[in-house]
Amino acid sequence: VREGSLDAIIIAARLLSEKKKKPIDFSQFHFITDAINLQKIFAFCNEAGEGLLFCLPGIIERIIHFPHKNFRMEASDLMEIGHVTFDQNLKSRMTRPRGAHSTGPFFQLVAYQYGQFRILVRYEVDCADYAAVKCNPVPVDKSEVLPEKKKSDINPDIEIVNYGEVPHDVPLQVLTTYPQGAGFPFFTWAQLFFTNANHELLGWFKGNGDFGKPAIYTLQDVSKMMKPLPLVSLSKVHDCLDKVYKFLTKNDDNFRCGLVWKGKAHLEIFAKHEEATGGISKGVRDFLATQCKDDEPTEEQK
């Protein structure tokens, strides 16, 4: 999308709510973001070194946007192994599409309460266990014609297609990789926690692409191996979000956050130029403005 990296979240959430005839109120959310951003905050709150960067390009309008470029690193491209990695070849070997046009990538939206904050989160889904909900295999017809595309009314650069159905109870799974003999990748705990995915599929490798059968873990499985649970880090994440939220909501409506830097005892927040593009396009911003109103200041605040 040329403008509005978070537009798809807003548009998809609105379409799904209209389909269920339960209109969504975006003013209930304090944050709309990609799960990877919450994982990054967790990483530096978990003593992952000084000066860890994560980008927060966006605009502020009662909701704070933490958009993130959706790309993932291959394990062989990283010098360090303490990060979520991905292997496209492994995924292609262990999955198959359920339609001629359903080859991905796929994203899931999930909303939850995290302390005092209501958050709408997007994350990339790698697999879904249709056998677990007894779905019949679907023969893939390569000549199948994609239904008509319609442009979004609030961002014409995004096209919408109604294609297929996903059972609401199908287990959703994420995939990561890790070298054998290097311990257990406990970053998977944050990946499962902040996405609410059902399973983590972990591909162990020795060299380049020599994966065995992936192991399957739930959040409970990983939690049993962690002693102690990172409850202190979760509290620090909430404290960090609280500081960012208070800072940004007290600034000019047009303030655009370009970067947050972790200092030794504080957060450093840098602004983008006023004319720089934000996390959402003008059309989506105008739509959100109809729902997300600033609180009127009290007499004491005046």
C-alpha positions in Angstrom: 0.0 0.0 0.0 1.6 3.3 -1.1 0.1 5.2 1.8 -1.4 3.9 5.0 0.4 0.8 6.2 -2.3 0.4 8.9 -5.3 1.1 6.7 -6.0 -2.6 6.0 -6.5 -3.2 9.7 -9.2 -0.5 10.0 -10.9 -1.5 6.7 -10.9 -5.2 7.5 -12.2 -4.7 11.0 -15.0 -2.5 9.8 -15.9 -5.0 7.0 -16.0 -8.0 9.4 -18.1 -6.1 12.0 -20.6 -5.0 9.3 -20.8 -8.7 8.1 -21.7 -9.7 11.7 -24.0 -6.7 12.0 -22.1 -5.5 15.0 -20.6 -2.2 14.1 -17.2 -1.7 15.6 -16.3 1.4 17.7 -12.7 2.3 17.1 -12.7 4.8 20.0 -12.6 1.9 22.4 -9.0 1.1 21.4 -6.0 2.9 22.9 -3.5 1.3 20.4 -3.8 -0.2 17.0 -0.6 -2.0 16.0 1.2 -5.0 14.7 2.1 -7.7 17.2 5.8 -7.4 16.3 5.9 -3.9 17.9 4.7 -5.3 21.2 7.3 -8.1 21.0 10.0 -5.5 20.4 8.9 -3.5 23.5 8.9 -6.7 25.5 12.4 -7.5 24.2 14.0 -4.4 25.5 12.0 -4.5 28.7 13.4 -8.0 29.2 16.9 -6.6 29.3 17.7 -7.0 25.6 20.4 -4.4 25.6 20.5 -0.6 25.5 19.3 1.4 22.6 17.0 -1.1 21.0 15.1 0.6 18.2 11.6 0.2 17.0 9.8 2.4 14.5 6.6 4.2 15.4 5.7 6.1 12.3 2.1 7.2 12.6 -0.3 10.0 13.5 -2.1 10.4 16.8 -5.8 10.8 17.1 -6.9 9.4 20.4 -5.7 6.1 19.0 -1.9 5.6 18.9 -0.6 3.8 15.8 2.5 1.6 15.9 2.8 0.5 12.2 5.5 -1.8 11.2 6.8 -2.9 7.8 5.6 -6.5 7.5 8.7 -8.5 6.7 10.4 -11.3 8.5 14.0 -12.4 8.4 15.4 -15.8 7.3 17.5 -17.4 10.1 20.5 -17.5 7.8 20.3 -13.7 7.4 20.8 -13.0 11.1 24.0 -12.7 13.0 22.2 -13.2 16.3 19.7 -16.0 17.0 17.6 -14.3 19.7 14.9 -13.1 17.3 11.8 -14.5 15.6 12.9 -15.9 12.3 11.1 -17.5 9.4 11.8 -20.0 6.6 9.6 -19.9 3.5 10.8 -23.3 2.2 9.9 -25.0 5.5 6.4 -23.4 5.3 5.9 -24.5 1.7 6.8 -28.1 2.6 4.5 -28.4 5.5 1.4 -26.5 4.3 -0.8 -26.4 1.2 -3.4 -23.8 0.1 -7.1 -24.4 0.3 -7.8 -22.4 -2.9 -6.2 -21.2 -6.1 -6.0 -17.7 -4.7 -5.3 -18.4 -1.1 -1.5 -18.6 -1.1 -1.0 -15.8 1.4 0.3 -14.0 3.2 -2.5 -14.1 5.8 -3.1 -11.7 8.7 -5.4 -12.1 11.7 -6.9 -9.4 13.8 -7.3 -9.9 17.6 -8.5 -7.5 20.2 -7.7 -7.8 23.9 -7.4 -5.9 27.2 -3.8 -5.4 28.4 -3.9 -3.8 31.8 -5.7 -0.5 31.3 -5.2 -0.5 27.5 -7.6 -1.9 24.9 -5.5 -3.0 21.9 -6.3 -4.1 18.4 -3.5 -6.2 17.0 -2.6 -7.6 13.6 -0.2 -10.5 13.1 0.8 -12.8 10.3 -0.7 -16.4 10.4 1.5 -19.1 8.8 -0.8 -22.1 9.1 -4.2 -23.2 10.3 -5.1 -26.7 11.5 -8.3 -27.4 9.5 -8.1 -31.1 10.4 -8.6 -30.2 14.1 -12.1 -28.8 13.3 -12.9 -31.7 11.0 -13.0 -29.6 7.8 -13.0 -31.7 4.6 -10.1 -31.4 2.2 -10.7 -28.9 -0.5 -9.6 -29.7 -4.1 -7.8 -26.8 -5.5 -9.1 -25.8 -8.9 -6.3 -23.8 -10.6 -8.8 -22.4 -13.2 -10.9 -20.9 -10.4 -11.8 -17.3 -11.1 -11.2 -14.7 -8.4 -14.5 -12.9 -7.4 -14.9 -9.3 -8.3 -12.6 -6.8 -6.7 -14.0 -3.6 -5.2 -12.0 -0.5 -4.1 -12.3 0.6 -0.6 -14.4 3.7 -0.1 -11.9 5.2 2.3 -8.7 4.2 0.5 -9.0 3.4 -3.2 -5.5 1.9 -3.3 -6.9 -1.1 -1.3 -9.1 -3.6 -3.1 -11.5 -5.9 -1.4 -12.5 -9.4 -2.4 -15.0 -11.7 -0.6 -13.3 -15.1 -1.0 -13.8 -18.3 1.1 -14.7 -18.9 4.7 -12.5 -19.6 7.7 -14.1 -21.4 10.6 -14.1 -19.3 13.7 -12.6 -22.1 15.9 -9.8 -23.2 13.5 -6.5 -23.3 15.5 -4.1 -20.6 14.1 -0.4 -21.2 14.1 2.8 -19.2 13.7 6.1 -20.5 12.5 9.7 -19.8 13.6 13.1 -21.5 13.4 16.0 -22.1 15.7 19.3 -23.9 15.5 19.7 -27.3 17.3 21.9 -27.3 20.4 21.4 -23.6 21.1 18.8 -24.1 23.9 15.2 -23.1 23.6 14.0 -19.9 21.9 12.1 -18.3 24.7 11.2 -15.3 22.5 8.4 -17.6 21.3 6.6 -16.9 24.6 6.1 -13.2 23.7 5.2 -14.2 20.1 2.4 -16.4 21.4 1.4 -14.0 24.2 0.9 -10.9 22.1 -0.7 -12.7 19.1 -2.9 -15.1 21.0 -2.1 -17.7 18.4 -3.0 -21.3 19.3 0.3 -22.9 18.4 4.0 -22.1 17.7 5.6 -24.4 15.1 9.3 -24.6 15.7 11.6 -25.8 13.0 15.0 -27.0 14.3 17.9 -26.9 11.9 21.6 -27.8 11.9 22.9 -26.3 8.7 21.1 -24.6 5.8 17.6 -25.7 5.4 18.0 -29.2 6.9 14.8 -29.1 9.0 13.2 -32.1 10.6 9.6 -32.4 11.5 8.6 -29.2 13.3 7.7 -29.3 16.9 4.4 -27.9 18.1 4.1 -25.7 21.3 1.3 -23.9 23.0 1.8 -20.9 25.3 1.3 -23.2 28.2 4.0 -25.5 26.9 6.5 -22.7 26.7 5.4 -21.3 30.1 6.2 -24.6 31.8 9.8 -24.3 30.6 10.3 -20.7 31.7 11.3 -20.1 35.3 10.3 -17.6 36.4 7.5 -16.3 34.1 8.4 -12.9 32.7 5.7 -11.1 34.7 8.1 -8.3 35.6 8.8 -7.7 31.9 5.1 -7.6 31.1 4.7 -5.0 33.8 7.5 -2.9 32.2 5.8 -3.2 28.8 2.6 -1.8 30.3 4.6 1.0 32.0 6.3 1.8 28.6 3.0 1.9 26.8 1.6 4.1 29.5 4.4 6.6 29.1 4.1 6.6 25.3 0.4 7.0 25.4 0.5 9.9 27.8 3.2 11.7 25.9 1.6 11.4 22.5 -2.0 12.2 23.6 -0.8 15.4 25.3 0.9 16.7 22.1 -0.4 18.4 19.0 -2.9 16.3 17.0 -0.5 16.5 14.0 2.5 15.3 16.0 4.0 12.3 14.1 6.1 9.9 16.0 9.1 8.8 14.0 11.2 6.8 16.5 11.3 5.7 20.1 14.8 5.0 21.5 15.4 3.2 24.8 17.7 5.2 27.0 19.1 3.9 30.3 16.5 5.5 32.4 14.0 6.9 30.0 12.4 6.8 26.6 13.5 9.2 23.8 10.7 10.0 21.4 11.5 11.7 18.1 9.1 13.5 15.7 8.7 13.2 12.0 8.2 16.2 9.7 4.7 17.5 9.7 4.3 16.8 6.0 5.6 13.2 6.2 3.2 10.3 5.6 1.7 8.6 8.6 0.5 5.1 9.4 -3.0 5.8 8.0 -4.1 7.6 4.9 -6.3 10.8 4.9 -9.4 8.9 4.1 -9.0 6.5 7.0 -8.0 9.4 9.3 -11.2 11.2 8.4 -13.2 8.1 9.1 -11.6 7.6 12.5 -12.2 11.2 13.3 -16.0 10.5 13.2 -15.6 8.0 16.0 -12.5 9.0 18.0 -13.2 12.3 19.7 -10.8 14.0 22.2 -12.1 14.2 25.7 -13.2 17.6 26.7 -10.9 19.1 29.3 -12.3 19.5 32.8 -12.3 22.8 34.7 -9.2 21.7 36.7 -7.3 20.8 33.5 -8.2 24.2 32.0 
